[in-house]
Amino acid sequence: MTTIHANGVDLGIEAFGRDDSPLVLLVGGTTMLSWPDALCQRLAAGGRRVVRYDLRDSGESTTLDPGAPAYNLRDLAADAAALVAVLGAETAHLAGIGVGGMVAQVAALDHPHAFGALTLVGTRAVAPGPVDDDLPDHDAATMQALFSRTMRDWTDRDAVADFAAAGAPLLGNDPAQARETATRIWDRTPSSDPAVHMANQLGLVFSRLDCAPRWRERLGELALPTLVVHGAADPFFPVGNGAVLAAEIPGARLLVLDDMGTALRDDTVDDVAAVMMANGATGGRHGVDRGGSAEG
């Protein structure tokens, strides 16, 4: 892991694979550890140069004030395009997860020259806040259970790991994987400020970001192979959000993983990597997959 300067900020990155291989750029959601190591390694083994990175105000990227970001969604999209150039690639297969998927959509729309394929995981076509009437909102019972929990001491590494593991089943995630990821995020947070630790663990900076104007109405402009991956058990962005993305992006392919919640599980990465590589190489195709098996 290192940092790289792009678009006027320092971004924490980690690279896998050969520098002369086709680039896959993984947008953190909000930290790079939203993308499992095993997925990065599988893509690299398949002949890709994989770079995952932290959004601003998370991980090892430039962190000023996660509670009051002085930038907007389009600045984050410009970061992605700038990274492609700084990394010496002409184009990249861009992938975003969660709120990183929102960054990826806007980046592909605003900087079409920089990206040759798109993967969107567990995300939706509108920004945080009130959801469109035709999109399923966060599951109310899950949100009540999540936000009624007592917050921990964010400077206590073990307490943060326990908090993440306890909340994982509510989000359809694996507690052991959530514990390990939370611990690694804590270790990479270059600050002792509890607010910064909390922002890194919960991705709170995105809820304070200016995401205007809307971009959903522009999705029909996308002219690159697109893969939409969504967990059938995702209560935060229910699977209907992924279905809408796949329907509104021309030619997009939808892969529904039956046992997945909000996070990419380690046991799904072989299927996801294989479909990502096929999508980037072949231009994608229409259809819906469930659990990795084609239905159309």
C-alpha positions as CSV (number, residue, x, y, z in Angstrom):
1,M,0.0,0.0,0.0
2,T,1.1,3.5,-0.8
3,T,-0.3,6.9,-1.7
4,I,-0.4,8.6,-5.1
5,H,-1.1,12.2,-5.9
6,A,-4.0,12.8,-8.3
7,N,-6.4,15.6,-8.9
8,G,-4.7,17.7,-6.2
9,V,-5.1,15.1,-3.4
10,D,-3.2,12.1,-2.0
11,L,-5.1,8.9,-2.5
12,G,-4.2,5.6,-0.6
13,I,-3.8,2.8,-3.1
14,E,-2.8,-0.8,-3.3
15,A,-1.8,-2.5,-6.5
16,F,-1.9,-6.2,-7.6
17,G,-0.6,-7.7,-10.8
18,R,1.7,-6.6,-13.6
19,D,2.0,-2.9,-14.5
20,D,1.6,-3.6,-18.2
21,S,-1.7,-5.5,-17.8
22,P,-5.1,-4.0,-18.4
23,L,-6.1,-1.8,-15.5
24,V,-9.0,-2.5,-13.1
25,L,-9.6,0.4,-10.8
26,L,-11.6,-0.4,-7.6
27,V,-13.3,2.5,-5.9
28,G,-13.5,2.2,-2.1
29,G,-16.8,2.3,-0.4
30,T,-15.4,4.3,1.4
31,T,-12.1,2.5,2.1
32,M,-10.3,0.2,-0.3
33,L,-10.9,-2.7,2.0
34,S,-14.5,-2.9,0.8
35,W,-12.8,-5.0,-1.9
36,P,-11.7,-8.4,-0.6
37,D,-8.0,-9.3,-1.0
38,A,-9.1,-12.5,-2.7
39,L,-11.0,-10.7,-5.4
40,C,-8.0,-8.5,-6.2
41,Q,-5.7,-11.5,-6.3
42,R,-8.1,-13.4,-8.5
43,L,-8.3,-10.6,-11.0
44,A,-4.5,-10.2,-11.0
45,A,-4.1,-13.9,-11.6
46,G,-6.4,-13.5,-14.6
47,G,-4.1,-11.0,-16.2
48,R,-5.3,-7.7,-14.8
49,R,-3.5,-4.9,-13.1
50,V,-5.7,-4.2,-10.1
51,V,-5.6,-0.9,-8.1
52,R,-8.0,-0.4,-5.2
53,Y,-8.1,2.9,-3.5
54,D,-9.5,4.9,-0.6
55,L,-11.9,7.8,-1.2
56,R,-11.0,11.1,0.3
57,D,-11.3,11.4,4.1
58,S,-11.0,7.7,4.5
59,G,-8.1,5.2,4.9
60,E,-4.8,6.7,3.9
61,S,-6.2,9.3,1.5
62,T,-6.1,13.0,2.2
63,T,-8.2,13.5,5.4
64,L,-9.2,16.9,6.5
65,D,-12.7,16.9,8.0
66,P,-14.9,13.9,7.4
67,G,-17.8,15.8,9.1
68,A,-17.7,18.7,6.6
69,P,-16.1,17.7,3.3
70,A,-15.1,20.6,1.1
71,Y,-15.6,18.7,-2.1
72,N,-18.5,17.0,-3.9
73,L,-19.4,13.8,-5.6
74,R,-18.1,15.1,-8.9
75,D,-14.7,15.8,-7.4
76,L,-14.6,12.2,-6.3
77,A,-15.5,11.1,-9.8
78,A,-12.7,13.3,-11.2
79,D,-10.3,11.6,-8.7
80,A,-11.0,8.3,-10.4
81,A,-10.4,9.7,-13.9
82,A,-7.2,11.4,-12.8
83,L,-5.9,8.1,-11.2
84,V,-6.2,6.4,-14.6
85,A,-3.9,9.0,-16.1
86,V,-1.5,9.0,-13.2
87,L,-1.2,5.2,-13.3
88,G,-0.2,5.5,-17.0
89,A,-3.2,3.8,-18.5
90,E,-5.4,4.9,-21.4
91,T,-8.6,3.5,-20.0
92,A,-9.6,1.3,-17.0
93,H,-12.3,-1.1,-16.1
94,L,-13.9,0.9,-13.2
95,A,-15.6,-0.8,-10.3
96,G,-17.4,0.7,-7.4
97,I,-19.1,-0.8,-4.3
98,G,-21.7,0.7,-2.1
99,V,-21.3,4.5,-2.2
100,G,-18.2,3.9,-4.3
101,G,-20.7,2.6,-6.9
102,M,-22.2,6.1,-7.0
103,V,-18.8,7.6,-7.6
104,A,-18.2,5.1,-10.4
105,Q,-21.5,5.9,-12.1
106,V,-20.8,9.6,-12.2
107,A,-17.1,9.0,-13.2
108,A,-18.2,6.9,-16.2
109,L,-20.8,9.6,-17.2
110,D,-18.5,12.6,-16.7
111,H,-15.2,11.1,-18.0
112,P,-16.2,8.5,-20.6
113,H,-12.8,8.6,-22.3
114,A,-11.1,7.2,-19.1
115,F,-13.2,4.0,-18.7
116,G,-13.8,1.0,-21.0
117,A,-16.0,-1.1,-18.7
118,L,-18.0,-0.6,-15.5
119,T,-18.9,-2.8,-12.6
120,L,-21.4,-1.7,-9.9
121,V,-21.7,-3.7,-6.7
122,G,-24.4,-3.2,-4.1
123,T,-25.3,0.4,-5.0
124,R,-28.1,2.5,-6.5
125,A,-28.8,5.2,-9.0
126,V,-29.5,8.0,-6.5
127,A,-27.5,9.7,-3.8
128,P,-27.9,9.2,0.0
129,G,-31.2,10.8,1.2
130,P,-34.8,10.5,0.0
131,V,-35.1,7.7,-2.5
132,D,-37.1,7.7,-5.7
133,D,-40.6,6.3,-5.4
134,D,-39.8,3.3,-7.6
135,L,-36.7,2.3,-5.7
136,P,-36.7,0.2,-2.6
137,D,-35.4,2.1,0.4
138,H,-33.3,0.8,3.3
139,D,-35.1,-1.9,5.2
140,A,-36.7,0.0,8.1
141,A,-36.3,-2.7,10.7
142,T,-32.7,-3.2,9.9
143,M,-31.9,0.5,10.1
144,Q,-33.7,0.7,13.5
145,A,-31.6,-2.2,14.8
146,L,-28.4,-0.8,13.4
147,F,-28.8,2.7,14.7
148,S,-30.2,1.8,18.1
149,R,-27.0,0.0,19.1
150,T,-24.7,1.8,21.6
151,M,-21.7,3.3,19.9
152,R,-18.3,2.0,21.0
153,D,-15.1,3.8,21.9
154,W,-13.8,4.3,18.4
155,T,-10.2,4.5,19.6
156,D,-10.5,1.0,21.1
157,R,-9.4,-1.5,18.4
158,D,-11.0,-4.5,20.0
159,A,-14.3,-2.7,20.7
160,V,-14.5,-1.5,17.1
161,A,-14.0,-5.1,15.9
162,D,-16.7,-6.4,18.2
163,F,-19.1,-3.7,17.1
164,A,-18.6,-4.6,13.4
165,A,-18.9,-8.3,14.0
166,A,-22.1,-7.9,16.0
167,G,-23.7,-5.7,13.3
168,A,-22.7,-7.9,10.4
169,P,-25.7,-10.4,10.5
170,L,-28.1,-7.4,10.4
171,L,-26.5,-6.5,7.0
172,G,-26.4,-10.1,5.7
173,N,-22.7,-10.2,6.2
174,D,-20.2,-12.7,7.7
175,P,-19.2,-11.7,11.2
176,A,-15.7,-13.1,11.0
177,Q,-15.0,-11.3,7.8
178,A,-16.5,-8.0,9.2
179,R,-14.3,-8.3,12.3
180,E,-11.2,-8.7,10.2
181,T,-12.0,-5.9,7.8
182,A,-12.9,-3.5,10.7
183,T,-9.6,-4.3,12.4
184,R,-7.6,-3.6,9.3
185,I,-9.5,-0.4,8.7
186,W,-8.7,0.7,12.3
187,D,-5.0,-0.2,11.8
188,R,-4.9,1.9,8.6
189,T,-6.6,5.0,10.0
190,P,-3.7,7.6,10.3
191,S,-5.3,9.5,13.2
192,S,-6.2,9.1,16.8
193,D,-9.3,11.3,16.5
194,P,-12.4,9.2,17.4
195,A,-14.4,11.1,14.8
196,V,-12.0,10.0,12.1
197,H,-12.1,6.4,13.2
198,M,-15.9,6.4,13.2
199,A,-16.0,8.0,9.8
200,N,-13.6,5.3,8.4
201,Q,-15.7,2.5,10.0
202,L,-19.1,3.7,9.0
203,G,-18.4,5.7,5.8
204,L,-20.2,8.7,7.3
205,V,-18.4,11.3,5.1
206,F,-20.6,10.3,2.2
207,S,-23.8,11.2,4.0
208,R,-22.5,14.7,4.4
209,L,-21.4,15.1,0.7
210,D,-23.0,17.3,-1.9
211,C,-24.1,14.9,-4.5
212,A,-26.2,17.3,-6.7
213,P,-27.2,17.3,-9.4
214,R,-28.9,14.0,-10.0
215,W,-27.4,11.5,-12.5
216,R,-30.0,8.7,-12.7
217,E,-31.6,10.4,-15.8
218,R,-28.3,10.2,-17.6
219,L,-27.7,6.4,-17.2
220,G,-28.9,5.9,-20.8
221,E,-25.8,7.7,-22.0
222,L,-23.5,5.0,-20.8
223,A,-22.0,3.2,-23.7
224,L,-19.6,0.8,-22.1
225,P,-19.9,-2.9,-21.0
226,T,-21.6,-2.8,-17.5
227,L,-22.0,-5.5,-14.9
228,V,-24.3,-4.9,-11.9
229,V,-23.7,-7.2,-8.9
230,H,-26.1,-7.2,-6.0
231,G,-26.9,-9.3,-3.0
232,A,-30.3,-10.8,-2.7
233,A,-30.1,-10.4,1.0
234,D,-28.9,-6.7,1.0
235,P,-31.2,-4.7,3.4
236,F,-29.3,-1.4,3.0
237,F,-29.7,-1.1,-0.8
238,P,-32.3,-3.8,-1.5
239,V,-31.8,-5.8,-4.7
240,G,-34.4,-3.9,-6.6
241,N,-31.9,-1.0,-6.8
242,G,-29.5,-3.2,-8.7
243,A,-32.3,-4.4,-11.0
244,V,-33.1,-0.8,-11.9
245,L,-29.5,0.0,-12.6
246,A,-29.2,-2.9,-14.9
247,A,-32.5,-2.0,-16.7
248,E,-31.6,1.7,-17.2
249,I,-28.0,1.2,-18.4
250,P,-28.0,0.0,-22.0
251,G,-26.9,-3.6,-22.4
252,A,-26.0,-4.1,-18.7
253,R,-25.8,-7.5,-17.1
254,L,-27.2,-8.2,-13.6
255,L,-25.6,-10.8,-11.4
256,V,-27.7,-11.5,-8.2
257,L,-25.8,-13.4,-5.4
258,D,-28.4,-15.2,-3.3
259,D,-26.4,-15.3,-0.1
260,M,-24.8,-11.9,-0.2
261,G,-25.8,-8.9,1.9
262,T,-24.0,-5.5,1.6
263,A,-20.5,-6.9,1.5
264,L,-18.7,-9.1,-1.1
265,R,-18.2,-12.4,0.7
266,D,-14.9,-14.1,0.3
267,D,-16.7,-17.2,-1.0
268,T,-18.2,-15.2,-3.9
269,V,-15.1,-13.7,-5.3
270,D,-14.2,-16.4,-7.9
271,D,-17.6,-16.0,-9.5
272,V,-17.5,-12.2,-9.4
273,A,-14.0,-12.0,-10.7
274,A,-14.8,-14.4,-13.6
275,V,-17.9,-12.4,-14.6
276,M,-16.0,-9.1,-14.3
277,M,-13.2,-10.3,-16.5
278,A,-15.7,-11.6,-19.1
279,N,-17.6,-8.3,-19.0
280,G,-14.5,-6.2,-19.6
281,A,-13.2,-8.5,-22.3
282,T,-16.3,-9.2,-24.4
283,G,-18.3,-6.0,-24.1
284,G,-20.9,-7.7,-21.8
285,R,-24.2,-9.1,-22.7
286,H,-27.9,-8.8,-21.7
287,G,-29.2,-11.2,-19.1
288,V,-29.6,-11.9,-15.4
289,D,-27.5,-14.4,-13.5
290,R,-28.3,-15.7,-10.0
291,G,-25.5,-17.1,-7.9
292,G,-23.2,-17.2,-11.0
293,S,-25.5,-19.3,-13.2
294,A,-26.9,-17.7,-16.4
295,E,-30.6,-17.4,-16.9
296,G,-30.4,-15.4,-20.1
